[in-house]
Amino acid sequence: MRNFVFILLLTAACLAFLITGHLYWERKIEATVQAARAKVETSAKQETETSQTEAILARARQLPAAAQAAIKRAVEEHRPIRLVIAGSESTPENGGWPERLKQALDDAYGKGVFHITVHEYEGLTTADADRQRIAADWVKDKPDLVLLEPFLLNDNGVVTIDDTLAHIQSIIDQLKSAAPNAVVILQPPNPIYNATYYPRQVEQLEAFAKENGYPYINHWPAWPDANSEELNRYVDPQTDLPTAEGANVWADALAKHFIAR
């Protein structure tokens, strides 16, 4: 009887050992499989993120180097690229070239890659903008890029070009003191028909940008010749503001810099 009980207990112990061992190895195998799966998924995610980053940087390759660096930083931080567009009434918040440029960027990069904020300042000169410290408006948006159309047309005949450039520098300094990583890209306002001094002032703006190392986008070559009456189709001669056709020309010219094909 004792032998029978002993054999029974021994058999039970063996079965328990076998079952425990089986369960242990099942769990170990499952843990190994899960770890391998997680590693594969992590690797795939990293490859996807790397591919997306490379695609965005490839699209942005025609922008100035400083702008490309700002875009890369935003992408690596896994957040939208914050673009502030600022300027005069030639740069309207609604219905103008900024709206068209935003659509082009969404189409090329994907919706949400760029977060765009437009600041329109109707009637301001650079002196007004400097005095009102409008750069504080942009700082709130935490910009990576600031595309600035610096009121040159409003300054025409009112503020000397030397003072205009000094005010532009002051505005940029105000921005940089609060947002040192923001990259300012300068551009001129739209051309106007048969102007004399204004084109020279635009040339001086470009020279100022180059001298001080600011990226500059010259969209004027995309417009009809400023001495041709054809320009009046694109810029309203009564207001000196872009028409719908002019807004398209302006946006398309900028898009060629922001979107490499």
RADA-V131108 format. One record per residue. N is the residue number from 1. RES is the residue in one letter. SS is DSSP state (h for helix, s for strand, l for the rest). D_FIRST is the distance of its C-alpha to the first C-alpha in Angstrom with 2 decimals. Layout:
n & res & ss & d_first
N & RES & SS & D_FIRST
N & RES & SS & D_FIRST
This chain:
n & res & ss & d_first
1 & M & l & 0.00
2 & R & h & 3.78
3 & N & h & 5.38
4 & F & h & 5.07
5 & V & h & 6.35
6 & F & h & 8.61
7 & I & h & 9.91
8 & L & h & 10.59
9 & L & h & 12.41
10 & L & h & 14.17
11 & T & h & 15.30
12 & A & h & 16.59
13 & A & h & 18.35
14 & C & h & 19.95
15 & L & h & 21.11
16 & A & h & 22.53
17 & F & h & 24.27
18 & L & h & 25.72
19 & I & h & 26.92
20 & T & h & 28.41
21 & G & h & 30.10
22 & H & h & 31.45
23 & L & h & 32.87
24 & Y & h & 34.35
25 & W & h & 36.16
26 & E & h & 37.32
27 & R & h & 38.88
28 & K & h & 40.39
29 & I & h & 41.89
30 & E & h & 43.24
31 & A & h & 44.76
32 & T & h & 46.36
33 & V & h & 47.75
34 & Q & h & 49.13
35 & A & h & 50.72
36 & A & h & 52.30
37 & R & h & 53.54
38 & A & h & 55.02
39 & K & h & 56.71
40 & V & h & 58.21
41 & E & h & 59.39
42 & T & h & 60.89
43 & S & h & 62.61
44 & A & h & 63.94
45 & K & h & 65.20
46 & Q & h & 66.91
47 & E & h & 68.48
48 & T & h & 69.72
49 & E & h & 71.18
50 & T & h & 72.80
51 & S & h & 74.24
52 & Q & h & 75.62
53 & T & h & 77.14
54 & E & h & 78.77
55 & A & h & 80.14
56 & I & h & 81.70
57 & L & h & 83.24
58 & A & h & 84.58
59 & R & h & 86.27
60 & A & l & 87.80
61 & R & l & 89.07
62 & Q & l & 92.74
63 & L & l & 92.74
64 & P & l & 93.99
65 & A & h & 91.47
66 & A & h & 91.16
67 & A & h & 90.30
68 & Q & h & 87.71
69 & A & h & 86.08
70 & A & h & 85.95
71 & I & h & 84.37
72 & K & h & 81.76
73 & R & h & 80.86
74 & A & h & 80.37
75 & V & h & 78.23
76 & E & h & 76.00
77 & E & l & 75.55
78 & H & l & 74.37
79 & R & l & 77.13
80 & P & l & 80.29
81 & I & s & 83.44
82 & R & s & 85.74
83 & L & s & 89.30
84 & V & s & 92.13
85 & I & s & 95.37
86 & A & s & 98.38
87 & G & s & 102.07
88 & S & l & 105.11
89 & E & l & 105.74
90 & S & l & 105.68
91 & T & l & 101.92
92 & P & l & 101.06
93 & E & l & 97.66
94 & N & l & 97.84
95 & G & l & 99.39
96 & G & l & 100.51
97 & W & h & 99.39
98 & P & h & 96.40
99 & E & h & 94.82
100 & R & h & 95.40
101 & L & h & 94.03
102 & K & h & 90.86
103 & Q & h & 90.34
104 & A & h & 90.91
105 & L & h & 88.36
106 & D & h & 85.77
107 & D & h & 86.39
108 & A & h & 86.14
109 & Y & h & 83.36
110 & G & l & 81.41
111 & K & l & 81.74
112 & G & l & 80.86
113 & V & l & 81.16
114 & F & s & 84.49
115 & H & s & 84.99
116 & I & s & 88.76
117 & T & s & 90.86
118 & V & s & 94.62
119 & H & s & 97.11
120 & E & s & 100.58
121 & Y & l & 103.49
122 & E & l & 106.52
123 & G & l & 109.90
124 & L & l & 108.67
125 & T & l & 110.37
126 & T & h & 108.61
127 & A & h & 110.44
128 & D & h & 108.99
129 & A & h & 105.49
130 & D & h & 105.72
131 & R & h & 107.05
132 & Q & h & 104.45
133 & R & l & 101.65
134 & I & l & 100.06
135 & A & h & 97.54
136 & A & h & 95.58
137 & D & h & 94.86
138 & W & h & 93.24
139 & V & h & 91.17
140 & K & l & 89.26
141 & D & l & 88.02
142 & K & l & 86.53
143 & P & l & 88.21
144 & D & l & 87.28
145 & L & s & 90.58
146 & V & s & 93.85
147 & L & s & 96.28
148 & L & s & 99.56
149 & E & s & 102.83
150 & P & l & 104.98
151 & F & l & 107.75
152 & L & h & 110.31
153 & L & h & 112.11
154 & N & h & 112.46
155 & D & h & 113.84
156 & N & l & 116.46
157 & G & l & 119.88
158 & V & l & 118.36
159 & V & l & 116.49
160 & T & l & 117.61
161 & I & h & 115.24
162 & D & h & 114.95
163 & D & h & 113.89
164 & T & h & 111.56
165 & L & h & 109.72
166 & A & h & 109.57
167 & H & h & 108.05
168 & I & h & 105.48
169 & Q & h & 104.48
170 & S & h & 104.21
171 & I & h & 102.01
172 & I & h & 99.69
173 & D & h & 99.57
174 & Q & h & 98.57
175 & L & h & 95.72
176 & K & h & 94.56
177 & S & h & 94.57
178 & A & h & 91.87
179 & A & l & 90.16
180 & P & l & 90.62
181 & N & l & 88.41
182 & A & l & 90.33
183 & V & s & 92.33
184 & V & s & 95.76
185 & I & s & 97.20
186 & L & s & 100.89
187 & Q & s & 102.74
188 & P & l & 106.24
189 & P & l & 107.07
190 & N & l & 108.46
191 & P & l & 111.84
192 & I & l & 114.93
193 & Y & l & 117.94
194 & N & l & 120.90
195 & A & l & 120.01
196 & T & l & 121.81
197 & Y & l & 120.15
198 & Y & h & 116.67
199 & P & h & 115.63
200 & R & h & 116.74
201 & Q & h & 114.60
202 & V & h & 111.60
203 & E & h & 112.32
204 & Q & h & 112.40
205 & L & h & 109.05
206 & E & h & 107.53
207 & A & h & 109.15
208 & F & h & 107.79
209 & A & h & 104.26
210 & K & h & 104.51
211 & E & h & 106.09
212 & N & h & 103.33
213 & G & l & 100.42
214 & Y & l & 99.58
215 & P & s & 98.31
216 & Y & s & 101.01
217 & I & s & 100.89
218 & N & l & 104.29
219 & H & l & 104.14
220 & W & h & 107.92
221 & P & h & 108.15
222 & A & h & 106.26
223 & W & l & 109.06
224 & P & l & 112.46
225 & D & l & 115.20
226 & A & l & 116.26
227 & N & l & 119.90
228 & S & l & 119.23
229 & E & h & 119.64
230 & E & h & 116.45
231 & L & h & 114.59
232 & N & h & 115.75
233 & R & h & 113.26
234 & Y & l & 110.46
235 & V & s & 111.88
236 & D & l & 113.78
237 & P & l & 117.25
238 & Q & l & 117.65
239 & T & l & 114.51
240 & D & l & 113.67
241 & L & l & 110.08
242 & P & s & 108.04
243 & T & l & 108.18
244 & A & h & 105.08
245 & E & h & 106.04
246 & G & h & 106.49
247 & A & h & 103.09
248 & N & h & 101.56
249 & V & h & 103.44
250 & W & h & 102.36
251 & A & h & 98.69
252 & D & h & 98.62
253 & A & h & 100.23
254 & L & h & 97.64
255 & A & h & 94.77
256 & K & h & 95.84
257 & H & h & 95.14
258 & F & h & 91.88
259 & I & l & 90.52
260 & A & l & 90.69
261 & R & l & 90.69
